[in-house]
Amino acid sequence: MSKALDRAAHHIARRVAARRSAPALHPHGVLCTGTLDVPGSGERRWSVDWLDRPATYDVTVRWSRALGLPGRLPDGLGLALRVLDADGSGTPLDLLLTSSAGGRLGRHLPLPRWDALSGPYSTLVAYRVGGRDRVLAAFPHRPARPVGPGLPALRGALAHGSLRFDLRAAVGGSWRTFATLTLGPAHPLPPDSTPSYDPYLHTLPDLHPTGWLSALRPAAYSGSRAGRGAEEPDAAGVSVRPPSGTR
């Protein structure tokens, strides 16, 4: 049964990506860079080296609309975060976060949003964090004005000053902050490549996604790359488009 589901997920994602010539989900987005400050617990609270030691990391973030609906309509929003050199040896860590609610049930469900910074972005599925399953989320520091869900609104929000998010892990019915994310202005996507974030390729031994979707999402990511004619991502997580006509 699991192999049949994998094949179905791969096939559907491949067809959608081929039709769009873009990723099956989150086909268009806004790319920016920033920093992630991890204060560290000081007492092995998380039992994860990356969370327990204080450090500051460079990050690349892709802020996108899940279904690619017209900008005037609400859409599920995605915040794809790449922590560069997360393990200290050149390996990145990818976290894929989706607009959601913050409650016990809502943190597992995507939530279309009119205001991009009106609520949290969740991993939806649990992560294995030092031997325990915890959902991760990014909670925005809300600006004075609402930020619409369209890509121009996202670019505008980034252009008007740094945006900040508190990264938190669910601990029972509450949230515990483990890092602060600061984003700078947007910059253009390279014309010959597409950032390819994959939390199953770019993970850490003691911090990785779990749950039943873990069996389907890698197949869907692979199908999406195949459908748009992209190579498997390299160590930096970039999928290079082949020249026109070679897909």
Secondary structure, DSSP 8 states (H G I E B T S, - for coil): -HHHHHHHHHHHHHHHHHHHTS-SSS-SEEEEEEEEEE---SS-SSS-HHHHS-EEEEEEEEEEESS---TTS-B-EEEEEEETTTTSSS--EEEEEEE--SSTTGGGS---BSSTTSS-EE-SS-EEETTEEE-EEEEE---SS---SSHHHHHHHHHTS-EEEEEEEEETTEEEEEEEEEEEEEE---TTEEE---TTTS-BTTEEE-SGGGGTHHHHHHHHHHHTT-----TT-EEE---TT--
